Amino acid sequence: MSENTPHSRDRTQRFLFEEADIRGEIAQIDSSYREILAIHQYAPGVSRLLGEFMAAAVLLATTLKFEGKLVLQVRSEGQIPLLMVECDSQLRLRAIARGAQEATSDRFDQLLTGGQLAITIDPVKGQRYQGIALLSDDSLASSLDAYFKQSEQLGTRFWLACDGESAAGMILQQLPAQIVSDSNDRNSQWQHVTTLASTLKDEELLNLSAPELAHRLYHEDPLRLFDTQPLRFQCNCSRDRTFNALKSLPVSEVSELLEELGSITMDCEFCNQQYRYVEQDLRDILEPDGPSTLH
């Protein structure tokens, strides 16, 4: 689990336009991003793409109004078969690019050829929801823009960047009419803020602070900036979860593994944490009618 230092920028910051029904959020990820890369040792193109997905997942998670998690996932026919980021409502995230050991490209359309994007919202209480869309050939940001254009009546735009050392992103979202009700005025304001945002360079998004970015883009627009919210890498794997995974296997299979290996070790693919079980630990599985002995 990452620990934010005084120099870490693992955080998000929200801002509102005082004279328009538009909100923005900026996410910047440094140490948590590097911690995930240190675990997996991805190629540069994969690392940068994973950073963009992390920034996007954090931005999407800031929109959650309940306790739960958001999963941003792509399955593709390209060099990365599966890329997934989980971020919960407390902005704890983990990420993985599965099967990407042979990936060599830096191009989005080659890494995620024919990709299908899934956004899953999984509340602690309530019904799970999933939206699915095809990826564009251009970028994750353009894919998310297209997804929200199809599924939402209110405008949503993304800007994402990653240089292999840090990742960052910005989201702009229209809000229901409270300040401005005229549709032409609302459209004009939306066009204004998104046009200015489109002048943003990747290096600015990565290197400037959120207040500096907001001032750089919107110094002529009245803004209200909110307090920053910390984010961090944290895996939610546990001994209980891996035990339950073993419990789902046939008893004969668990018994054969124990007899062959002497113990069973399960690795978390997100954080590389190992969970080792010997026969005594697995008596609940091997002898389901006996007393519980899990340690």
C-alpha positions as CSV (number, residue, x, y, z in Angstrom):
1,M,0.0,0.0,0.0
2,S,1.4,3.4,-0.9
3,E,1.9,6.1,1.6
4,N,1.6,9.7,0.4
5,T,4.6,11.8,1.3
6,P,4.6,15.7,1.5
7,H,6.0,15.7,-2.1
8,S,3.5,13.1,-3.4
9,R,0.7,14.3,-5.7
10,D,-1.5,11.3,-5.3
11,R,-4.7,13.3,-5.1
12,T,-7.8,14.7,-6.8
13,Q,-9.2,18.2,-6.7
14,R,-12.7,19.3,-7.7
15,F,-13.7,22.7,-9.0
16,L,-17.0,24.4,-9.9
17,F,-17.8,27.2,-12.3
18,E,-19.6,29.8,-10.3
19,E,-21.6,31.1,-13.3
20,A,-22.2,27.9,-15.2
21,D,-23.6,24.4,-14.4
22,I,-20.3,22.7,-15.0
23,R,-18.0,20.8,-12.7
24,G,-14.4,19.7,-13.2
25,E,-12.0,17.3,-11.4
26,I,-8.3,16.9,-11.8
27,A,-6.5,13.7,-10.7
28,Q,-2.7,13.3,-10.4
29,I,-1.0,10.1,-9.6
30,D,2.7,9.7,-8.8
31,S,3.8,7.3,-6.1
32,S,0.8,4.9,-6.4
33,Y,1.4,4.7,-10.1
34,R,5.1,3.9,-9.7
35,E,4.3,1.4,-7.0
36,I,2.1,-0.6,-9.3
37,L,4.7,-0.5,-12.1
38,A,7.3,-1.8,-9.7
39,I,5.2,-4.9,-9.1
40,H,4.5,-5.7,-12.7
41,Q,7.5,-4.5,-14.9
42,Y,5.5,-3.6,-18.0
43,A,6.8,-2.4,-21.3
44,P,6.8,1.4,-21.7
45,G,3.8,1.5,-23.9
46,V,1.8,-0.7,-21.6
47,S,2.9,1.3,-18.6
48,R,1.7,4.6,-20.1
49,L,-1.6,3.2,-21.1
50,L,-2.2,1.7,-17.7
51,G,-1.5,5.1,-16.2
52,E,-4.2,6.7,-18.4
53,F,-6.6,4.0,-17.3
54,M,-5.8,4.7,-13.6
55,A,-6.4,8.4,-14.0
56,A,-9.7,7.8,-15.8
57,A,-10.9,5.3,-13.1
58,V,-10.1,7.7,-10.3
59,L,-12.0,10.5,-12.1
60,L,-15.0,8.3,-12.6
61,A,-14.8,7.1,-9.0
62,T,-15.1,10.7,-7.8
63,T,-18.6,10.8,-9.3
64,L,-19.8,7.9,-7.0
65,K,-22.3,9.1,-4.4
66,F,-22.3,5.9,-2.4
67,E,-19.9,3.4,-0.8
68,G,-18.7,1.0,-3.4
69,K,-16.2,0.5,-6.3
70,L,-15.9,1.3,-9.9
71,V,-14.1,-1.0,-12.4
72,L,-12.8,0.2,-15.7
73,Q,-11.9,-2.7,-17.9
74,V,-11.0,-3.5,-21.5
75,R,-10.9,-6.9,-23.3
76,S,-9.2,-6.8,-26.6
77,E,-7.7,-8.8,-29.5
78,G,-4.5,-6.7,-29.4
79,Q,-1.3,-7.0,-27.5
80,I,-3.1,-6.5,-24.1
81,P,-5.9,-9.1,-23.8
82,L,-7.2,-7.6,-20.6
83,L,-6.6,-4.3,-18.8
84,M,-8.4,-3.5,-15.6
85,V,-8.4,-0.8,-12.9
86,E,-10.5,-0.8,-9.8
87,C,-11.1,2.3,-7.7
88,D,-13.4,2.5,-4.7
89,S,-15.3,5.5,-3.2
90,Q,-12.4,6.1,-0.9
91,L,-10.1,6.4,-3.9
92,R,-8.1,3.3,-3.2
93,L,-7.1,1.7,-6.5
94,R,-5.3,-1.3,-8.0
95,A,-4.6,-2.1,-11.6
96,I,-3.3,-4.8,-13.9
97,A,-2.6,-5.4,-17.6
98,R,-3.0,-9.2,-17.9
99,G,-1.2,-11.1,-20.7
100,A,0.8,-8.1,-21.7
101,Q,4.3,-9.7,-21.3
102,E,4.8,-9.7,-25.1
103,A,3.4,-6.3,-25.8
104,T,5.9,-4.0,-27.6
105,S,3.8,-1.3,-29.3
106,D,3.2,2.2,-28.2
107,R,0.1,2.6,-30.3
108,F,-3.3,2.5,-28.7
109,D,-5.0,0.8,-31.6
110,Q,-2.4,-2.0,-31.6
111,L,-2.3,-2.6,-27.8
112,L,-6.1,-2.7,-27.6
113,T,-7.2,-3.8,-31.1
114,G,-10.9,-4.4,-31.3
115,G,-11.3,-3.5,-27.6
116,Q,-14.5,-3.6,-25.7
117,L,-14.8,-1.1,-22.8
118,A,-16.8,-1.9,-19.7
119,I,-17.5,0.4,-16.8
120,T,-18.9,-1.4,-13.8
121,I,-20.4,0.3,-10.8
122,D,-20.5,-2.1,-7.8
123,P,-22.1,-0.5,-4.7
124,V,-21.8,-2.1,-1.3
125,K,-25.6,-1.9,-1.0
126,G,-27.7,-1.9,-4.1
127,Q,-27.7,-3.3,-7.6
128,R,-24.5,-3.7,-9.7
129,Y,-24.5,-1.8,-13.0
130,Q,-22.4,-2.2,-16.1
131,G,-22.1,-0.2,-19.3
132,I,-20.3,-1.5,-22.4
133,A,-19.0,0.2,-25.5
134,L,-16.5,-0.4,-28.3
135,L,-13.1,1.4,-28.0
136,S,-12.2,4.0,-30.6
137,D,-8.9,3.6,-32.4
138,D,-7.6,6.9,-31.1
139,S,-7.3,7.0,-27.3
140,L,-9.0,6.1,-24.1
141,A,-10.1,9.7,-23.6
142,S,-11.9,9.8,-27.0
143,S,-13.5,6.4,-26.2
144,L,-14.8,7.7,-22.9
145,D,-16.1,10.8,-24.5
146,A,-18.0,8.7,-27.1
147,Y,-19.4,6.4,-24.3
148,F,-20.8,9.3,-22.3
149,K,-22.1,11.1,-25.4
150,Q,-24.2,8.0,-26.1
151,S,-25.3,7.2,-22.6
152,E,-25.7,10.7,-20.9
153,Q,-27.8,13.7,-21.8
154,L,-25.3,16.0,-20.1
155,G,-21.9,16.6,-21.6
156,T,-18.8,14.8,-20.3
157,R,-15.2,15.2,-21.6
158,F,-11.9,13.6,-20.6
159,W,-8.3,14.7,-20.9
160,L,-5.7,12.0,-19.9
161,A,-1.9,11.9,-19.9
162,C,0.9,9.6,-18.7
163,D,4.7,9.8,-19.2
164,G,5.7,6.6,-17.5
165,E,6.6,8.3,-14.3
166,S,3.2,9.9,-13.3
167,A,-0.3,9.9,-14.7
168,A,-3.0,12.6,-14.7
169,G,-6.4,13.4,-16.0
170,M,-9.2,16.0,-16.0
171,I,-12.9,15.5,-16.4
172,L,-15.5,18.2,-17.2
173,Q,-19.1,17.5,-16.7
174,Q,-22.3,19.5,-17.3
175,L,-24.6,19.6,-14.3
176,P,-28.4,19.8,-14.3
177,A,-29.6,23.4,-14.9
178,Q,-29.6,25.5,-11.7
179,I,-27.6,28.6,-12.5
180,V,-28.4,28.8,-16.3
181,S,-31.6,27.4,-17.7
182,D,-31.5,28.6,-21.3
183,S,-30.2,25.7,-23.5
184,N,-28.4,28.0,-25.9
185,D,-26.5,29.7,-23.1
186,R,-25.7,26.3,-21.6
187,N,-24.3,25.0,-24.9
188,S,-22.3,28.2,-25.3
189,Q,-20.8,27.8,-21.9
190,W,-20.0,24.2,-22.5
191,Q,-18.3,25.0,-25.8
192,H,-16.3,27.7,-24.1
193,V,-14.9,25.6,-21.2
194,T,-14.2,22.5,-23.4
195,T,-12.5,24.6,-26.1
196,L,-10.2,26.1,-23.5
197,A,-9.5,22.6,-22.0
198,S,-8.5,21.4,-25.4
199,T,-5.5,23.8,-25.4
200,L,-4.1,21.8,-22.5
201,K,-0.8,20.1,-23.2
202,D,0.1,16.7,-21.7
203,E,3.2,18.1,-19.9
204,E,1.0,20.8,-18.2
205,L,-1.5,18.2,-17.0
206,L,1.3,16.1,-15.6
207,N,3.4,18.9,-14.1
208,L,1.2,21.8,-13.0
209,S,-0.8,21.6,-9.8
210,A,-4.5,21.5,-10.0
211,P,-4.9,25.2,-8.9
212,E,-2.3,26.1,-11.5
213,L,-4.1,24.2,-14.2
214,A,-7.5,25.7,-13.3
215,H,-5.9,29.2,-13.4
216,R,-4.1,28.4,-16.6
217,L,-7.3,27.5,-18.4
218,Y,-10.0,29.5,-16.6
219,H,-8.4,32.6,-15.1
220,E,-11.2,34.8,-16.6
221,D,-14.0,32.5,-15.2
222,P,-15.0,32.6,-11.6
223,L,-14.2,29.2,-10.1
224,R,-14.6,27.6,-6.7
225,L,-11.9,25.0,-5.8
226,F,-12.6,22.4,-3.2
227,D,-10.2,20.6,-0.8
228,T,-7.9,18.0,-2.3
229,Q,-8.8,14.3,-1.7
230,P,-5.9,11.8,-1.3
231,L,-5.8,8.6,-3.4
232,R,-3.6,5.6,-2.9
233,F,-2.7,2.1,-4.3
234,Q,-4.3,-0.5,-2.0
235,C,-5.1,-4.1,-2.9
236,N,-8.2,-5.6,-1.3
237,C,-6.9,-9.2,-1.5
238,S,-7.0,-11.2,1.8
239,R,-6.4,-14.6,3.2
240,D,-10.2,-15.0,3.6
241,R,-10.8,-14.3,-0.1
242,T,-8.1,-16.8,-1.3
243,F,-9.4,-19.4,1.1
244,N,-12.9,-19.0,-0.3
245,A,-11.4,-19.4,-3.8
246,L,-9.9,-22.7,-2.7
247,K,-13.2,-23.7,-1.1
248,S,-14.9,-23.3,-4.5
249,L,-12.6,-26.1,-6.0
250,P,-13.6,-29.8,-5.8
251,V,-12.3,-31.4,-2.6
252,S,-10.5,-34.0,-4.6
253,E,-8.5,-31.3,-6.5
254,V,-7.4,-29.6,-3.3
255,S,-6.4,-32.9,-1.8
256,E,-4.4,-33.9,-4.8
257,L,-2.6,-30.5,-4.8
258,L,-1.7,-30.9,-1.1
259,E,-0.5,-34.5,-1.6
260,E,1.7,-33.4,-4.6
261,L,3.1,-30.1,-3.3
262,G,2.8,-30.4,0.5
263,S,1.2,-27.0,0.6
264,I,-0.9,-24.7,-1.7
265,T,0.3,-21.1,-2.4
266,M,-1.9,-18.6,-4.0
267,D,-0.6,-15.3,-5.5
268,C,-2.6,-12.1,-5.9
269,E,-2.0,-11.0,-9.5
270,F,-2.6,-7.3,-8.5
271,C,0.0,-7.0,-5.7
272,N,2.0,-10.3,-5.7
273,Q,1.0,-11.0,-2.1
274,Q,1.4,-14.8,-1.4
275,Y,-1.0,-16.8,0.7
276,R,0.3,-20.3,1.7
277,Y,-1.9,-23.1,3.1
278,V,-0.9,-26.3,4.7
279,E,-3.1,-29.3,5.4
280,Q,-4.1,-28.0,8.8
281,D,-5.3,-24.7,7.3
282,L,-7.5,-26.6,4.8
283,R,-9.4,-28.9,7.1
284,D,-12.5,-26.9,6.6
285,I,-12.3,-27.9,3.0
286,L,-11.0,-31.5,3.3
287,E,-13.2,-32.2,6.3
288,P,-16.3,-29.9,6.0
289,D,-18.0,-31.4,9.0
290,G,-15.1,-30.8,11.3
291,P,-14.3,-27.8,13.5
292,S,-12.9,-24.6,11.8
293,T,-9.1,-24.4,11.8
294,L,-8.3,-21.6,9.4
295,H,-5.4,-19.5,10.7
